[in-house]
């Protein structure tokens, strides 16, 4: 099956609720170019989530965070994509999965679509909080802004849960394994990767 822009739009709208059927279509179409676009955009969302989670705004200026993100975000997103895809593929194959490495990398990239909602939330955070958006919550003293910060945190938590549900379903579909196996693979690999990056490179990565 060849892919088209119309099919891609349909997949984008349906992947959050009809993950398995969409992943079936994607696996048979291999839309390489747009797959890399999701990885690229995911890198920026993931980078700013890391900056926010570690309150780097307390020690670095907003300008430096933004400028570093131009080159760091694609590297972070691409590296995390390759590492997690490889772990999902390897452990899944050990556990009886059928996916090829290319099928897994494509599946993981398309599962990033719900996560990209965080880019929109980050933009709105900037509108409300300005350059203090990456500072710790204790730096925000206005009650209305504190409540708004809680609201954004809840929204991002919902997006994170939705993202992992889509990713788990995608891994289950492409590997041809039960959802509980896919959930075990995804959660264990993500946690293992975070621990290894911290122990080996002192690099703190929040898998959210």
Residue pairs with C-beta under 8 A, 6 or more apart in sequence:
1 25
1 28
1 29
2 29
3 26
3 29
3 30
3 31
3 34
7 25
7 29
8 31
8 34
11 22
11 25
11 26
11 110
12 113
14 21
14 22
15 22
15 23
15 110
15 111
15 113
15 114
15 166
16 113
16 114
16 162
16 166
19 111
19 165
19 166
19 169
19 170
19 173
20 169
20 170
20 172
20 173
22 110
23 107
23 110
23 169
23 170
23 173
23 174
24 173
26 106
26 107
26 110
27 103
27 106
27 107
27 174
30 102
30 106
31 106
32 106
35 105
35 106
35 109
35 110
36 109
38 109
38 110
38 112
38 113
38 116
39 77
39 78
39 81
39 109
39 112
40 74
40 77
40 78
41 77
41 112
41 116
41 119
42 77
42 81
42 109
42 112
42 115
42 116
43 73
43 74
43 75
43 76
43 77
43 78
43 80
44 69
44 73
44 74
44 77
44 119
45 77
45 112
45 115
45 116
45 118
45 119
45 122
46 73
46 76
46 77
46 80
46 115
47 69
47 72
47 73
47 76
47 77
48 69
48 73
48 118
48 119
48 122
48 134
49 118
49 122
49 156
49 206
49 208
50 76
50 205
50 206
51 57
51 65
51 69
51 134
52 122
52 125
52 133
52 134
53 206
53 208
54 204
54 206
55 134
55 135
55 136
56 65
56 134
57 65
57 131
57 132
57 133
57 134
57 135
57 136
57 139
58 135
58 136
58 139
61 131
62 131
62 133
62 134
65 134
80 205
81 105
81 108
81 109
81 112
82 105
83 193
84 108
84 189
84 190
84 193
85 101
85 104
85 105
85 107
85 108
85 109
86 101
86 104
87 185
87 189
87 192
87 193
88 104
88 108
88 171
88 185
88 186
88 189
89 97
89 99
89 100
89 101
89 104
89 105
91 185
91 188
91 189
92 99
92 104
92 171
92 175
92 177
92 181
92 182
92 185
93 99
93 175
95 177
95 181
95 185
96 177
97 174
97 175
97 176
97 177
98 174
98 175
98 176
99 107
99 174
99 175
99 176
103 174
104 171
104 174
104 175
107 170
107 171
107 173
107 174
108 167
108 170
108 171
110 170
111 163
111 166
111 167
111 170
112 163
113 166
114 159
114 162
114 163
114 166
115 159
115 160
115 163
117 159
118 156
118 159
121 152
121 155
121 156
121 159
122 133
124 152
125 133
125 152
126 133
128 145
128 148
129 140
129 145
129 149
132 139
132 140
137 146
137 149
140 146
140 149
156 208
160 208
164 186
164 187
167 186
168 179
168 182
168 183
168 186
169 179
169 182
171 177
171 182
171 185
171 186
172 178
172 179
172 181
172 182
175 181
175 182
190 207
191 207
193 205
193 207
194 205
194 206
194 207
197 203
197 204
197 205
198 204
198 205
